[in-house]
Amino acid sequence: MAPVKRLLTSSSLLGALFLTHFYPEWSINESFLSTFLGLLSFVFTVLFVWSVVLYPKYFSPLRHLPGPAGNSLLMGQFATIRKEPTGKPQQRWINELSNDGLIRYMNHFNQERLLITSPKALAEVLTIRNYDFVKPSLILAGLGRLLGIGVFLAEGEEHKAQRKNLMPAFAYRHIKDLYPIFWAKSSEMVKAITETLQSEGGKDTSDLNKAPVVEIGNWSSRSTLDIIGQAGMGKDFGAIKDPTTELNATYRKAFEPSAQGQMLALLGLFLPMWLVGAIPVKRNREVSEAAQTVRRVCRRLIEQKKQKLSSKEAGVDIITVALSSGGFTEENLVDQMMTFLVAGHETTATAMVWAVYALCQQPYHQTRLREEIRAKLPSIDDPAAYVTAEMLDRLPFLHAFCNEVLRLHAPIALTLRQAAKNTSICGHYVPKGTRINVCPGAVNTSKELWGPDALEFKPERWMGPGNVNNKSGGATSNYAFLTFLHGPRSCIGQAFAKAEFAVLVAGLVGRFEMELENKESEIKIQSGLVARPKGGMKVRMRAVEGW
């Protein structure tokens, strides 16, 4: 669209010059400026009518695809999308609209969006022709400020090279060696929460209704930040012990929801992100300062790791592997670290929040998990104890529970792609520039893929006969579980995240009984990079003796 706008502006400029010079009687008051503005207004009005009314309704090659009813004349489904949590309208549409893999809906100014719904369509977008579909510039400019242009945002050949050079750090043979670190941090988190409960009057463990209230999202973010620091970068950030540490305080401030941030996000739908990011408001200053702080910390860590490499002291973590590959400049390595710091702790922390919510909604799962954990894992208080991958593999219900949390409460409910060229999906022609919605929040709850109970929380779906883990969850395709995506753009840290998540849940449930502070209140979701409860997840917690 930008080249078209530049062409129309140039045409209006040339037209005004031509008229005022050769046919002044046809110009507006024989004034170049008035004529230029008049022509510009006219051509942009024509463009608006064409792109907002005529093209999507009468000429788009996608107009015959099924879509939701109740479109606004000019804004399509924009009001519904803004009002509901990210991914919720798409979740409803995928289960209500008959389709062959594609659903078309309109966003602001009737911009077309394609929601991918079937395994075949998902395979084409994510695997077969994945580099035909790139992240829109809106995402790159917005997320790139805090994430850097690392493996999560890179495209094409650059992405292939980055992923290849980073893969050794995420091989299973390496991940299984990190379980003791996960367990040590889980133990540290549990002990710190226990001390907090005792200091707030929680020594009487007999009555959960009188137990102190904890905001679990705060603890989960601090714990996962420490884990990605130590297991991924060889540095303990100390966030569990001290929430005011530089990096934790920076991220909490950067990700804190604000009305100003929501307004800037809204403006980003209509204005270039470079312009939105340049608006001199408090929120933009906070994000810029946060990015500078994180970059500074990352550079310091890289320098320390270089010194250890020279003395052959470095381990097999993300920074070491990336440095050893020789495939990254120092600035690009900073981008990789920024990516893993955010993606490696906020997503798992969000999953922890929803795990606690599920446990509070169905307390009998707490009992079953606690019995399994205490029977097969050492006490969280034993300083000499550690947990291995093989030990955790013997906890089938823990894995089933974690998989169901990740299915029903995908931390990132929706991700965007854009057709980089004229292409097709399931035989339907897709013009260059078309926005594509890959929506884990919808696909993970598709009744066609998961059955009539797709919207219910049922860990048992992940367990087969004899309590053996059912890796598909009973779904009809691997593409039905989209939390980590699939193909070359799938989450490179999937094994790391799932192991870390399971160990943290084991420590938390093994020690505590939990219930929501307000059982009757409706949970409202705060949309953002990740989907978290608005106001946090506040739960009453008491330590259960005997472990």
Beta strands, then each sheet from edge to edge (+ up, - down):
strand 1: 102-106
strand 2: 112-116
strand 3: 133-134
strand 4: 213-215
strand 5: 415-419
strand 6: 423-425
strand 7: 428-430
strand 8: 435-438
strand 9: 512-516
strand 10: 525-526
strand 11: 532-533
strand 12: 538-543
sheet 1: 1+ 2- 8- 5+ 3-
sheet 2: 4+ 12- 9+
sheet 3: 6+ 7-
sheet 4: 10+ 11-
end
